[in-house]
Amino acid sequence: GSGSGVEGGGGGGTPFSLLSDEPVTVAGGDLLGAQAAARRLAGLLVASRPATPFTLAVDAGWGMGKSSLMRLVDAELTAQPEVHTVWYNAWTSTGADALEGLIKSVLMRFDRRVLRRGLRRATEQRALLRAVRAVTTVAAGPLGVAGLVDELWKSLSVNSQARNEMRTAIGELVGEWAQHTGELRRLLVVFIDDLDRCSEETVLAVCEAVKIYLDVPGLAFVVGCDRSAMGPNGLLRDLSPAGSAFMEKIFQTSYRIPAPDGRGVEEYIRWCARTAGVEPLLDDTLVELLAQRSARNPRRIKRLVNGFVLEATLNPVWRDFGPDAVLRTLLLQYFYPDFYRMMTGPSGTVDGDVVAEFRTYRAVRRTLLAPRGSVPEGEAAQAARFVARYDLVLPDGPDAPGPDVLAALERQLPREFPDLVLNAGFTSLIDELVDRDDAAGLLLRLREGPLLSGDGPARMSAAWEPLREVLAGMRDGLDADGSPLAWPVTAPEGGHPDGIPEQGAAYPEPGAAYPELPPEFRTGARPEPFRPGSAAYGDISYGDAAYGDVGPGAEPQEQGASDGRGQRFVAGSGRYGMRGGYALPTLDVLWVDDQPYRKGEVRTVLRSLGARVRHVASSGEAVAELRSRLPGLLISDISRRRNHTAGFAMVENFRREHLYDGPVIFYTIRQSPEREDRAASLGASLTNQEERLRELVVEAMEDRGRAAPVADPAPDRDFPLP
């Protein structure tokens, strides 16, 4: 669970800082009232000492403060007489190791005297050579607690018979430890955190330890988890009826952490903003927006505030806008990342604007689902124009099949649209962003990057004036000491600075064409800061042609060392470079994309896997490369300029002409059912996710490794990657 308080404070000459995500451990750091609940829970645990064993679940969703509450309860318990605690993070173990780890964590809290006697009892009952040696070792020289616990575990888990007797043995240990010499019996409270983040195997192993082996008087368990995530529809959805019944017996009771009240959340947001140094920028409206959109989740609030600090102080796009634009855009990026990627990248839309496409789709969807006689003429005409852009026809007549047209339309639209159109939170966020007076300029800058500002700081939007409360000596784009707020941007050598646009251009209504770039946006050369071959992009070297092409017949830049048989070893192969003790061959990749600087994920994946890459920007250049040397993998975009099927047509031609029959991956920001089907018809894969791209490239490497001779394992040294 998320902590509700953090350490802050600027350093290095800046008043800004990031918030810690660590749980609260002391009462002074509690800002959302968890301390009172912690005090009462601790009191209940102590008063219930005679009722042990029992298990209490601290139940809440992700980021709602489970860990913080448990840490505060832990702190309260340490002040109680004869109460001891142990903390076990289930996420640090996997599978069967979790059972051993939890039991050992409990045993580690016992006295050496108790452990030594327990070890002697265990070895006397089982005449095992290993155990006898352990006793001899104990007698000959004292072991520490860790050594005793290891030997005791070996004895208790040596075979099935020993495991059957483990609960009795542990019960004797706990009973002996709990008696002590005082008036009160000792109580050991075991805190188990992050159980809902574990695999099913780990969850069951932990629960087995709690219910079967550690269910003895003197022990109480406090388990932090989201009960809904561990239910039939969550982690344990494949559990048998018997397993489900077993899980129901684990928790005797639960405490559900309530969401903080509205006033408390707003005070918490202001405290976070003050600690991060951005309080003057978050007025009451933005504080309320953040509270509402975060669902009053403390961890989510801190992550959004941290994101706001980074964007507002490091991203030069925002110099011409203001904090409101930063926060609303950040909410889109945080909660709807796939749509945000389409909004800010080459989305493959008919007119290049996925926001306008979505809003028009929403309006047209209502038209297509409404009774035909009730649709105003203007809305029907808008729907007809929109579906025509996708080569669909809106039939006439009162019985026209509007839902059928909608289904055909949605096959061509991004896969996310049908779900997003029903999400009131998303649609309202989009509408609020579009209703801004400067929406057109904002969306353009998010797609194209910041305007260049010549040789000096850019003029700041008046919305940033509150920064002067933080930076008394601030000038436009400069900190008080003259250092930039990352906003002044200079033109690259040989380029020309763009002018500063006039703000206030209204965003078009749904269905209207995206406005032409005003002259202010077209002055000089448009910057391409991540152009292949540039220093900013230069993880992979592509040469000096217009798009960094490597000419036909040219050798790609080497990124490893050859073993002399055509197989090469990959630097940093790590997780993906080795399979079953052998080295995968380096993959020769042909990458076809006319906007590679917008596809940093491809570069990241190929570089991390040590691939040899040839990049071209067009189908014609790809043909030349294929005739020069066949690659082991082809990665392609789909849309190029106004041709939104260029990649498909290219691969169809390659297959038909037998130029290339190998594996193909279409990497595109826009993923729709129709595109998926068309890729499948070509025997190709399609994805818009970096991790899936990595998996597909690794599969191609493995297939090549099985089909070709494999090199000896790479020598134990690194080879430089460009």
C-alpha positions, 0 to 999 in steps of 0.5 A: 500500500502507498504511504500517505506521507513523504520526505521532501525538500529540494536540493541542488539549488532547485525548490522542486523535489519528487515524492517518496513512495515508501510506506509511512512508518511513524505517526508523524508522517501520517496525513490521512488519519491512519494512525487512529485506525492503527492504534485501535487495530493494535489494541484489538490484536493485543486484547485478542492474545488468548484467542490466537491463532487467527488471521486478519486481512487488511483489505484495500485496493492498490495504493490505498495505504495497506502497507502504511497502516500495517507499518503503523500497527507494527510501531504501536505493537512494539510498545506493548509488553511481551508483543513481538513482530516479524515482517514478511514481504510475500512478493520477494519469494516465488512458489514453494520458496514462499512456504520455507521463507515464511516459516523461517521468518517466524523461527528467526524470532525465537530464542537460541535456547528454544531453537536448540531444544527444538532441533534436538527434539526433531533429530531424536525423533528421526535418526537421520545422519544429516540431522545427527551431524547437525546436533554434533555441530551444535554441541561442538560449537554454538550456531547463530540463530540463522544457522539453527533455523536452517538446520531445524528447517532441514530436519522438519522438511526432510521428508513427507513424514517430517512435514506431517509432524511439522505443525506439532513441532512448531507448536511446541516451539511457539508454546515454549517461547510464549510461556517465557517467565513473565506474567503475560504470554508472549505474542508474535504478530506476523505481518505479510505484505503484498500477497495480492501481487504474487502468483497463484503458486506463491499465494497458495504456498503462503496460505499453506504455511499460515493455515497448516504449519503455523496455525498454533497458539501464540501466533497472529497474522496480519495480511495486507491484500486486495481481497477482490484481486485474490478472488475467483475473478482475480489471481485465483480464478483457476482454483478448484472448488476445494482450493477456493474453500481452503482460501475462505478459511484463511481469513477469520476477519477483514478490515477494509480501509475506507477511502479518505474523505474529500476534505482530507484528500484535498489537504493531502494533495496540497501537502504533496504539492507543497513538499514537491515545490509546486503548490502555487501552480495547483489552484483549487480547481486543479486540486479538486480535479486531481482528487476526483481523477485519482479516486482519492488513492494516495499512491496515485496522487503522489505519482501524478504530482511527481509526473506534474513536477517532471512535466512542468519543469522539464518539458519545453512543450508546456512553456506556451500553455499552463498547469491546467494543460499539463495536468489534464494531459498527464491524466490522459497519459497516466490512465489511458496510455494507449490512446495517449500514444495514438494522440501524440504519435503517427496514429494512422487516422484518415486526417492524422487527428485521433482525437477528432476521429474519436469524438466524431466516432462517438457522435456517429455511434449515437446516430447509428444506434438511434431509431432512423426516423429520430435522427436529425438530417445534419447528424445523418449527413455527418454519419454518412461522411464519416463512414464513407472515409472508411469505404462504408455506405450508410443505407437509406430507409427506416429499416437501415441496419445502423448497428451492422454499419457500426460493427463494420466501422469499429473493425477499422477503428482502434481496438480501444475505441468501443470501450473508451466511448462507454467510459464517462471518465475518459470522454469527459477528460477529452471534452475538457481538453478539447474545450480549451481555447488553445486546444488545437495548438496544444495537440499539435505541439504534443504531436510535433514537439516544442517550437524552437525559440531562437537563441533565448528563452521563450515567452512563457504563458501567463499561467506560469506566473505563480512560479514567481512565488517559488522562484523570486528571480525567475525570468521567462524560461530561466530559474532565479540563478539563470539556469533553464527550466528546460524551456529555452530551446535552440535551433540545431546547427543549420536549422532555423528557429520556428516562430511562436504561435498565436494562442487561442485557436479553437479546436474543431467540432467533431467531424470537422477537418483538422485545421491547416498549420498556421503560418507561424508553425511553418516558418523555417525547418521543422525540428526532428530531434530524434532523427536517425543518425543524430546524436539524440537518436544514435543508439543505432547507426543508420548512416547519413542518407535522408532517413539514415538508409544503408545503401544496397549491398552495404554492410550494417554496422557491427554490434558484437563479435563474430565467431568466424562462422556467421554467428555472433555473440550479443553484448548484454544478452542477459535474459534474451541472449541465452536459451538453455545454455546456448547463445542465440544468433544475432538477428539481421533485421530490415526495418521499414518506417518513414517516421522511425524517430517516432518509434523509439520502442523499436530502437530500444528493443532491437538494441537491447537484443543486439540485432543488426539493423538496416533501416529504410523509409520506403517500399522501393528502398526495401526491395533494393535491400531484400535483393542485396541480402535477405534479413532474418526479420522484417519490421514494418510500419503500416501507414506512410503519409496519406497511404494507410495501408502502405505496409500491408501492400508492401508485404503482399507484394513481397509474398506474391513476388517471392522476394521475402517469405520470412517473419514479419512484424507490423509495429503500429500505434493504431491496432484495429481488428481489421488490421489484425486480420489483415496481418494474420492473412499475410502470416505476420504479427501485429502489435502496438506494445513494446513488450510484445514486440520484444517477445516476437523478436525473441521468437524470431531469434529462437526460430533462427537459432533452431534452423541454423548452426549455433555458436559456442557460448559467448566469452565472458566479456562485454562487446560495445554497442553503438 
